[in-house]
Amino acid sequence: MKITGGSIKAKMLLPGEEKVNQIRLYSGEKFEAVNEAGPGCICAVTGPVRTFAGQGLGCQAASMDPVLEPVLTYEMKLPWDCDKG
């Protein structure tokens, strides 16, 4: 979760009556549980189950759908006498 304004606190109710159980700041596989995360913070929260990637909470609008484009194209050229089956 990226906090773009305001703050989020542990045990806070989100829109839709979902509760934030814990706020975690990760560093690799390890994390530190904190009571509050403010603007600019990238964190993970436990608790909400009906949220989804890109969803805006509070006054934040939802983000646009991601656009994926291939970055690599390839073709396999086999010898003419190779069994392709």
Phi and psi restraints in degrees (range 20) as a CNS / XPLOR table:
assign (resid 1 and name C) (resid 2 and name N)
       (resid 2 and name CA) (resid 2 and name C) 1.0 -107.8 20.0 2
assign (resid 2 and name N) (resid 2 and name CA)
       (resid 2 and name C) (resid 3 and name N) 1.0 123.6 20.0 2
assign (resid 2 and name C) (resid 3 and name N)
       (resid 3 and name CA) (resid 3 and name C) 1.0 -87.6 20.0 2
assign (resid 3 and name N) (resid 3 and name CA)
       (resid 3 and name C) (resid 4 and name N) 1.0 112.9 20.0 2
assign (resid 3 and name C) (resid 4 and name N)
       (resid 4 and name CA) (resid 4 and name C) 1.0 -96.9 20.0 2
assign (resid 4 and name N) (resid 4 and name CA)
       (resid 4 and name C) (resid 5 and name N) 1.0 -15.5 20.0 2
assign (resid 4 and name C) (resid 5 and name N)
       (resid 5 and name CA) (resid 5 and name C) 1.0 -169.7 20.0 2
assign (resid 5 and name N) (resid 5 and name CA)
       (resid 5 and name C) (resid 6 and name N) 1.0 153.7 20.0 2
assign (resid 5 and name C) (resid 6 and name N)
       (resid 6 and name CA) (resid 6 and name C) 1.0 69.5 20.0 2
assign (resid 6 and name N) (resid 6 and name CA)
       (resid 6 and name C) (resid 7 and name N) 1.0 -148.5 20.0 2
assign (resid 6 and name C) (resid 7 and name N)
       (resid 7 and name CA) (resid 7 and name C) 1.0 -152.3 20.0 2
assign (resid 7 and name N) (resid 7 and name CA)
       (resid 7 and name C) (resid 8 and name N) 1.0 164.1 20.0 2
assign (resid 7 and name C) (resid 8 and name N)
       (resid 8 and name CA) (resid 8 and name C) 1.0 -124.5 20.0 2
assign (resid 8 and name N) (resid 8 and name CA)
       (resid 8 and name C) (resid 9 and name N) 1.0 140.3 20.0 2
assign (resid 8 and name C) (resid 9 and name N)
       (resid 9 and name CA) (resid 9 and name C) 1.0 -124.4 20.0 2
assign (resid 9 and name N) (resid 9 and name CA)
       (resid 9 and name C) (resid 10 and name N) 1.0 149.4 20.0 2
assign (resid 9 and name C) (resid 10 and name N)
       (resid 10 and name CA) (resid 10 and name C) 1.0 -60.2 20.0 2
assign (resid 10 and name N) (resid 10 and name CA)
       (resid 10 and name C) (resid 11 and name N) 1.0 143.3 20.0 2
assign (resid 10 and name C) (resid 11 and name N)
       (resid 11 and name CA) (resid 11 and name C) 1.0 72.8 20.0 2
assign (resid 11 and name N) (resid 11 and name CA)
       (resid 11 and name C) (resid 12 and name N) 1.0 9.8 20.0 2
assign (resid 11 and name C) (resid 12 and name N)
       (resid 12 and name CA) (resid 12 and name C) 1.0 -78.8 20.0 2
assign (resid 12 and name N) (resid 12 and name CA)
       (resid 12 and name C) (resid 13 and name N) 1.0 145.1 20.0 2
assign (resid 12 and name C) (resid 13 and name N)
       (resid 13 and name CA) (resid 13 and name C) 1.0 -89.4 20.0 2
assign (resid 13 and name N) (resid 13 and name CA)
       (resid 13 and name C) (resid 14 and name N) 1.0 131.1 20.0 2
assign (resid 13 and name C) (resid 14 and name N)
       (resid 14 and name CA) (resid 14 and name C) 1.0 -94.9 20.0 2
assign (resid 14 and name N) (resid 14 and name CA)
       (resid 14 and name C) (resid 15 and name N) 1.0 164.6 20.0 2
assign (resid 14 and name C) (resid 15 and name N)
       (resid 15 and name CA) (resid 15 and name C) 1.0 -54.1 20.0 2
assign (resid 15 and name N) (resid 15 and name CA)
       (resid 15 and name C) (resid 16 and name N) 1.0 139.0 20.0 2
assign (resid 15 and name C) (resid 16 and name N)
       (resid 16 and name CA) (resid 16 and name C) 1.0 90.6 20.0 2
assign (resid 16 and name N) (resid 16 and name CA)
       (resid 16 and name C) (resid 17 and name N) 1.0 13.0 20.0 2
assign (resid 16 and name C) (resid 17 and name N)
       (resid 17 and name CA) (resid 17 and name C) 1.0 60.5 20.0 2
assign (resid 17 and name N) (resid 17 and name CA)
       (resid 17 and name C) (resid 18 and name N) 1.0 34.3 20.0 2
assign (resid 17 and name C) (resid 18 and name N)
       (resid 18 and name CA) (resid 18 and name C) 1.0 -99.6 20.0 2
assign (resid 18 and name N) (resid 18 and name CA)
       (resid 18 and name C) (resid 19 and name N) 1.0 139.5 20.0 2
assign (resid 18 and name C) (resid 19 and name N)
       (resid 19 and name CA) (resid 19 and name C) 1.0 -105.5 20.0 2
assign (resid 19 and name N) (resid 19 and name CA)
       (resid 19 and name C) (resid 20 and name N) 1.0 134.7 20.0 2
assign (resid 19 and name C) (resid 20 and name N)
       (resid 20 and name CA) (resid 20 and name C) 1.0 -80.8 20.0 2
assign (resid 20 and name N) (resid 20 and name CA)
       (resid 20 and name C) (resid 21 and name N) 1.0 114.6 20.0 2
assign (resid 20 and name C) (resid 21 and name N)
       (resid 21 and name CA) (resid 21 and name C) 1.0 -81.5 20.0 2
assign (resid 21 and name N) (resid 21 and name CA)
       (resid 21 and name C) (resid 22 and name N) 1.0 -43.9 20.0 2
assign (resid 21 and name C) (resid 22 and name N)
       (resid 22 and name CA) (resid 22 and name C) 1.0 -148.8 20.0 2
assign (resid 22 and name N) (resid 22 and name CA)
       (resid 22 and name C) (resid 23 and name N) 1.0 146.2 20.0 2
assign (resid 22 and name C) (resid 23 and name N)
       (resid 23 and name CA) (resid 23 and name C) 1.0 -112.9 20.0 2
assign (resid 23 and name N) (resid 23 and name CA)
       (resid 23 and name C) (resid 24 and name N) 1.0 128.3 20.0 2
assign (resid 23 and name C) (resid 24 and name N)
       (resid 24 and name CA) (resid 24 and name C) 1.0 -122.1 20.0 2
assign (resid 24 and name N) (resid 24 and name CA)
       (resid 24 and name C) (resid 25 and name N) 1.0 135.5 20.0 2
assign (resid 24 and name C) (resid 25 and name N)
       (resid 25 and name CA) (resid 25 and name C) 1.0 -107.8 20.0 2
assign (resid 25 and name N) (resid 25 and name CA)
       (resid 25 and name C) (resid 26 and name N) 1.0 115.8 20.0 2
assign (resid 25 and name C) (resid 26 and name N)
       (resid 26 and name CA) (resid 26 and name C) 1.0 -94.5 20.0 2
assign (resid 26 and name N) (resid 26 and name CA)
       (resid 26 and name C) (resid 27 and name N) 1.0 147.7 20.0 2
assign (resid 26 and name C) (resid 27 and name N)
       (resid 27 and name CA) (resid 27 and name C) 1.0 -140.4 20.0 2
assign (resid 27 and name N) (resid 27 and name CA)
       (resid 27 and name C) (resid 28 and name N) 1.0 97.5 20.0 2
assign (resid 27 and name C) (resid 28 and name N)
       (resid 28 and name CA) (resid 28 and name C) 1.0 67.3 20.0 2
assign (resid 28 and name N) (resid 28 and name CA)
       (resid 28 and name C) (resid 29 and name N) 1.0 -129.2 20.0 2
assign (resid 28 and name C) (resid 29 and name N)
       (resid 29 and name CA) (resid 29 and name C) 1.0 -84.9 20.0 2
assign (resid 29 and name N) (resid 29 and name CA)
       (resid 29 and name C) (resid 30 and name N) 1.0 -15.3 20.0 2
assign (resid 29 and name C) (resid 30 and name N)
       (resid 30 and name CA) (resid 30 and name C) 1.0 -92.8 20.0 2
assign (resid 30 and name N) (resid 30 and name CA)
       (resid 30 and name C) (resid 31 and name N) 1.0 154.2 20.0 2
assign (resid 30 and name C) (resid 31 and name N)
       (resid 31 and name CA) (resid 31 and name C) 1.0 -140.7 20.0 2
assign (resid 31 and name N) (resid 31 and name CA)
       (resid 31 and name C) (resid 32 and name N) 1.0 159.1 20.0 2
assign (resid 31 and name C) (resid 32 and name N)
       (resid 32 and name CA) (resid 32 and name C) 1.0 -119.7 20.0 2
assign (resid 32 and name N) (resid 32 and name CA)
       (resid 32 and name C) (resid 33 and name N) 1.0 127.5 20.0 2
assign (resid 32 and name C) (resid 33 and name N)
       (resid 33 and name CA) (resid 33 and name C) 1.0 -81.8 20.0 2
assign (resid 33 and name N) (resid 33 and name CA)
       (resid 33 and name C) (resid 34 and name N) 1.0 130.5 20.0 2
assign (resid 33 and name C) (resid 34 and name N)
       (resid 34 and name CA) (resid 34 and name C) 1.0 -124.8 20.0 2
assign (resid 34 and name N) (resid 34 and name CA)
       (resid 34 and name C) (resid 35 and name N) 1.0 161.7 20.0 2
assign (resid 34 and name C) (resid 35 and name N)
       (resid 35 and name CA) (resid 35 and name C) 1.0 -86.8 20.0 2
assign (resid 35 and name N) (resid 35 and name CA)
       (resid 35 and name C) (resid 36 and name N) 1.0 -21.7 20.0 2
assign (resid 35 and name C) (resid 36 and name N)
       (resid 36 and name CA) (resid 36 and name C) 1.0 -152.4 20.0 2
assign (resid 36 and name N) (resid 36 and name CA)
       (resid 36 and name C) (resid 37 and name N) 1.0 146.3 20.0 2
assign (resid 36 and name C) (resid 37 and name N)
       (resid 37 and name CA) (resid 37 and name C) 1.0 -128.7 20.0 2
assign (resid 37 and name N) (resid 37 and name CA)
       (resid 37 and name C) (resid 38 and name N) 1.0 133.3 20.0 2
assign (resid 37 and name C) (resid 38 and name N)
       (resid 38 and name CA) (resid 38 and name C) 1.0 -108.8 20.0 2
assign (resid 38 and name N) (resid 38 and name CA)
       (resid 38 and name C) (resid 39 and name N) 1.0 -173.8 20.0 2
assign (resid 38 and name C) (resid 39 and name N)
       (resid 39 and name CA) (resid 39 and name C) 1.0 -54.6 20.0 2
assign (resid 39 and name N) (resid 39 and name CA)
       (resid 39 and name C) (resid 40 and name N) 1.0 135.8 20.0 2
assign (resid 39 and name C) (resid 40 and name N)
       (resid 40 and name CA) (resid 40 and name C) 1.0 88.2 20.0 2
assign (resid 40 and name N) (resid 40 and name CA)
       (resid 40 and name C) (resid 41 and name N) 1.0 -9.0 20.0 2
assign (resid 40 and name C) (resid 41 and name N)
       (resid 41 and name CA) (resid 41 and name C) 1.0 -78.1 20.0 2
assign (resid 41 and name N) (resid 41 and name CA)
       (resid 41 and name C) (resid 42 and name N) 1.0 137.9 20.0 2
assign (resid 41 and name C) (resid 42 and name N)
       (resid 42 and name CA) (resid 42 and name C) 1.0 -106.7 20.0 2
assign (resid 42 and name N) (resid 42 and name CA)
       (resid 42 and name C) (resid 43 and name N) 1.0 120.1 20.0 2
assign (resid 42 and name C) (resid 43 and name N)
       (resid 43 and name CA) (resid 43 and name C) 1.0 -144.7 20.0 2
assign (resid 43 and name N) (resid 43 and name CA)
       (resid 43 and name C) (resid 44 and name N) 1.0 171.0 20.0 2
assign (resid 43 and name C) (resid 44 and name N)
       (resid 44 and name CA) (resid 44 and name C) 1.0 -116.8 20.0 2
assign (resid 44 and name N) (resid 44 and name CA)
       (resid 44 and name C) (resid 45 and name N) 1.0 146.8 20.0 2
assign (resid 44 and name C) (resid 45 and name N)
       (resid 45 and name CA) (resid 45 and name C) 1.0 -125.2 20.0 2
assign (resid 45 and name N) (resid 45 and name CA)
       (resid 45 and name C) (resid 46 and name N) 1.0 145.2 20.0 2
assign (resid 45 and name C) (resid 46 and name N)
       (resid 46 and name CA) (resid 46 and name C) 1.0 -106.3 20.0 2
assign (resid 46 and name N) (resid 46 and name CA)
       (resid 46 and name C) (resid 47 and name N) 1.0 149.0 20.0 2
assign (resid 46 and name C) (resid 47 and name N)
       (resid 47 and name CA) (resid 47 and name C) 1.0 124.7 20.0 2
assign (resid 47 and name N) (resid 47 and name CA)
       (resid 47 and name C) (resid 48 and name N) 1.0 -65.1 20.0 2
assign (resid 47 and name C) (resid 48 and name N)
       (resid 48 and name CA) (resid 48 and name C) 1.0 -61.9 20.0 2
assign (resid 48 and name N) (resid 48 and name CA)
       (resid 48 and name C) (resid 49 and name N) 1.0 135.5 20.0 2
assign (resid 48 and name C) (resid 49 and name N)
       (resid 49 and name CA) (resid 49 and name C) 1.0 -117.9 20.0 2
assign (resid 49 and name N) (resid 49 and name CA)
       (resid 49 and name C) (resid 50 and name N) 1.0 -13.5 20.0 2
assign (resid 49 and name C) (resid 50 and name N)
       (resid 50 and name CA) (resid 50 and name C) 1.0 -106.0 20.0 2
assign (resid 50 and name N) (resid 50 and name CA)
       (resid 50 and name C) (resid 51 and name N) 1.0 17.1 20.0 2
assign (resid 50 and name C) (resid 51 and name N)
       (resid 51 and name CA) (resid 51 and name C) 1.0 -95.1 20.0 2
assign (resid 51 and name N) (resid 51 and name CA)
       (resid 51 and name C) (resid 52 and name N) 1.0 164.9 20.0 2
assign (resid 51 and name C) (resid 52 and name N)
       (resid 52 and name CA) (resid 52 and name C) 1.0 -146.7 20.0 2
assign (resid 52 and name N) (resid 52 and name CA)
       (resid 52 and name C) (resid 53 and name N) 1.0 160.2 20.0 2
assign (resid 52 and name C) (resid 53 and name N)
       (resid 53 and name CA) (resid 53 and name C) 1.0 -60.0 20.0 2
assign (resid 53 and name N) (resid 53 and name CA)
       (resid 53 and name C) (resid 54 and name N) 1.0 131.9 20.0 2
assign (resid 53 and name C) (resid 54 and name N)
       (resid 54 and name CA) (resid 54 and name C) 1.0 90.8 20.0 2
assign (resid 54 and name N) (resid 54 and name CA)
       (resid 54 and name C) (resid 55 and name N) 1.0 -8.1 20.0 2
assign (resid 54 and name C) (resid 55 and name N)
       (resid 55 and name CA) (resid 55 and name C) 1.0 -71.8 20.0 2
assign (resid 55 and name N) (resid 55 and name CA)
       (resid 55 and name C) (resid 56 and name N) 1.0 134.0 20.0 2
assign (resid 55 and name C) (resid 56 and name N)
       (resid 56 and name CA) (resid 56 and name C) 1.0 -91.8 20.0 2
assign (resid 56 and name N) (resid 56 and name CA)
       (resid 56 and name C) (resid 57 and name N) 1.0 134.9 20.0 2
assign (resid 56 and name C) (resid 57 and name N)
       (resid 57 and name CA) (resid 57 and name C) 1.0 -113.1 20.0 2
assign (resid 57 and name N) (resid 57 and name CA)
       (resid 57 and name C) (resid 58 and name N) 1.0 152.9 20.0 2
assign (resid 57 and name C) (resid 58 and name N)
       (resid 58 and name CA) (resid 58 and name C) 1.0 70.4 20.0 2
assign (resid 58 and name N) (resid 58 and name CA)
       (resid 58 and name C) (resid 59 and name N) 1.0 -131.3 20.0 2
assign (resid 58 and name C) (resid 59 and name N)
       (resid 59 and name CA) (resid 59 and name C) 1.0 -92.2 20.0 2
assign (resid 59 and name N) (resid 59 and name CA)
       (resid 59 and name C) (resid 60 and name N) 1.0 1.0 20.0 2
assign (resid 59 and name C) (resid 60 and name N)
       (resid 60 and name CA) (resid 60 and name C) 1.0 -77.1 20.0 2
assign (resid 60 and name N) (resid 60 and name CA)
       (resid 60 and name C) (resid 61 and name N) 1.0 128.5 20.0 2
assign (resid 60 and name C) (resid 61 and name N)
       (resid 61 and name CA) (resid 61 and name C) 1.0 -74.2 20.0 2
assign (resid 61 and name N) (resid 61 and name CA)
       (resid 61 and name C) (resid 62 and name N) 1.0 153.6 20.0 2
assign (resid 61 and name C) (resid 62 and name N)
       (resid 62 and name CA) (resid 62 and name C) 1.0 -64.6 20.0 2
assign (resid 62 and name N) (resid 62 and name CA)
       (resid 62 and name C) (resid 63 and name N) 1.0 147.5 20.0 2
assign (resid 62 and name C) (resid 63 and name N)
       (resid 63 and name CA) (resid 63 and name C) 1.0 -79.1 20.0 2
assign (resid 63 and name N) (resid 63 and name CA)
       (resid 63 and name C) (resid 64 and name N) 1.0 165.2 20.0 2
assign (resid 63 and name C) (resid 64 and name N)
       (resid 64 and name CA) (resid 64 and name C) 1.0 -70.3 20.0 2
assign (resid 64 and name N) (resid 64 and name CA)
       (resid 64 and name C) (resid 65 and name N) 1.0 155.9 20.0 2
assign (resid 64 and name C) (resid 65 and name N)
       (resid 65 and name CA) (resid 65 and name C) 1.0 -63.2 20.0 2
assign (resid 65 and name N) (resid 65 and name CA)
       (resid 65 and name C) (resid 66 and name N) 1.0 139.8 20.0 2
assign (resid 65 and name C) (resid 66 and name N)
       (resid 66 and name CA) (resid 66 and name C) 1.0 -66.9 20.0 2
assign (resid 66 and name N) (resid 66 and name CA)
       (resid 66 and name C) (resid 67 and name N) 1.0 145.4 20.0 2
assign (resid 66 and name C) (resid 67 and name N)
       (resid 67 and name CA) (resid 67 and name C) 1.0 -111.9 20.0 2
assign (resid 67 and name N) (resid 67 and name CA)
       (resid 67 and name C) (resid 68 and name N) 1.0 118.4 20.0 2
assign (resid 67 and name C) (resid 68 and name N)
       (resid 68 and name CA) (resid 68 and name C) 1.0 -102.1 20.0 2
assign (resid 68 and name N) (resid 68 and name CA)
       (resid 68 and name C) (resid 69 and name N) 1.0 134.0 20.0 2
assign (resid 68 and name C) (resid 69 and name N)
       (resid 69 and name CA) (resid 69 and name C) 1.0 -128.7 20.0 2
assign (resid 69 and name N) (resid 69 and name CA)
       (resid 69 and name C) (resid 70 and name N) 1.0 141.4 20.0 2
assign (resid 69 and name C) (resid 70 and name N)
       (resid 70 and name CA) (resid 70 and name C) 1.0 -66.5 20.0 2
assign (resid 70 and name N) (resid 70 and name CA)
       (resid 70 and name C) (resid 71 and name N) 1.0 142.1 20.0 2
assign (resid 70 and name C) (resid 71 and name N)
       (resid 71 and name CA) (resid 71 and name C) 1.0 -112.3 20.0 2
assign (resid 71 and name N) (resid 71 and name CA)
       (resid 71 and name C) (resid 72 and name N) 1.0 -3.6 20.0 2
assign (resid 71 and name C) (resid 72 and name N)
       (resid 72 and name CA) (resid 72 and name C) 1.0 -145.8 20.0 2
assign (resid 72 and name N) (resid 72 and name CA)
       (resid 72 and name C) (resid 73 and name N) 1.0 129.7 20.0 2
assign (resid 72 and name C) (resid 73 and name N)
       (resid 73 and name CA) (resid 73 and name C) 1.0 -122.5 20.0 2
assign (resid 73 and name N) (resid 73 and name CA)
       (resid 73 and name C) (resid 74 and name N) 1.0 147.6 20.0 2
assign (resid 73 and name C) (resid 74 and name N)
       (resid 74 and name CA) (resid 74 and name C) 1.0 -148.8 20.0 2
assign (resid 74 and name N) (resid 74 and name CA)
       (resid 74 and name C) (resid 75 and name N) 1.0 162.9 20.0 2
assign (resid 74 and name C) (resid 75 and name N)
       (resid 75 and name CA) (resid 75 and name C) 1.0 -143.8 20.0 2
assign (resid 75 and name N) (resid 75 and name CA)
       (resid 75 and name C) (resid 76 and name N) 1.0 136.3 20.0 2
assign (resid 75 and name C) (resid 76 and name N)
       (resid 76 and name CA) (resid 76 and name C) 1.0 -97.1 20.0 2
assign (resid 76 and name N) (resid 76 and name CA)
       (resid 76 and name C) (resid 77 and name N) 1.0 123.4 20.0 2
assign (resid 76 and name C) (resid 77 and name N)
       (resid 77 and name CA) (resid 77 and name C) 1.0 -107.7 20.0 2
assign (resid 77 and name N) (resid 77 and name CA)
       (resid 77 and name C) (resid 78 and name N) 1.0 111.2 20.0 2
assign (resid 77 and name C) (resid 78 and name N)
       (resid 78 and name CA) (resid 78 and name C) 1.0 -95.8 20.0 2
assign (resid 78 and name N) (resid 78 and name CA)
       (resid 78 and name C) (resid 79 and name N) 1.0 153.1 20.0 2
assign (resid 78 and name C) (resid 79 and name N)
       (resid 79 and name CA) (resid 79 and name C) 1.0 -59.5 20.0 2
assign (resid 79 and name N) (resid 79 and name CA)
       (resid 79 and name C) (resid 80 and name N) 1.0 149.2 20.0 2
assign (resid 79 and name C) (resid 80 and name N)
       (resid 80 and name CA) (resid 80 and name C) 1.0 -60.8 20.0 2
assign (resid 80 and name N) (resid 80 and name CA)
       (resid 80 and name C) (resid 81 and name N) 1.0 -25.7 20.0 2
assign (resid 80 and name C) (resid 81 and name N)
       (resid 81 and name CA) (resid 81 and name C) 1.0 -97.8 20.0 2
assign (resid 81 and name N) (resid 81 and name CA)
       (resid 81 and name C) (resid 82 and name N) 1.0 12.0 20.0 2
assign (resid 81 and name C) (resid 82 and name N)
       (resid 82 and name CA) (resid 82 and name C) 1.0 -79.8 20.0 2
assign (resid 82 and name N) (resid 82 and name CA)
       (resid 82 and name C) (resid 83 and name N) 1.0 139.0 20.0 2
assign (resid 82 and name C) (resid 83 and name N)
       (resid 83 and name CA) (resid 83 and name C) 1.0 -77.8 20.0 2
assign (resid 83 and name N) (resid 83 and name CA)
       (resid 83 and name C) (resid 84 and name N) 1.0 113.0 20.0 2
assign (resid 83 and name C) (resid 84 and name N)
       (resid 84 and name CA) (resid 84 and name C) 1.0 -88.9 20.0 2
assign (resid 84 and name N) (resid 84 and name CA)
       (resid 84 and name C) (resid 85 and name N) 1.0 -0.5 20.0 2
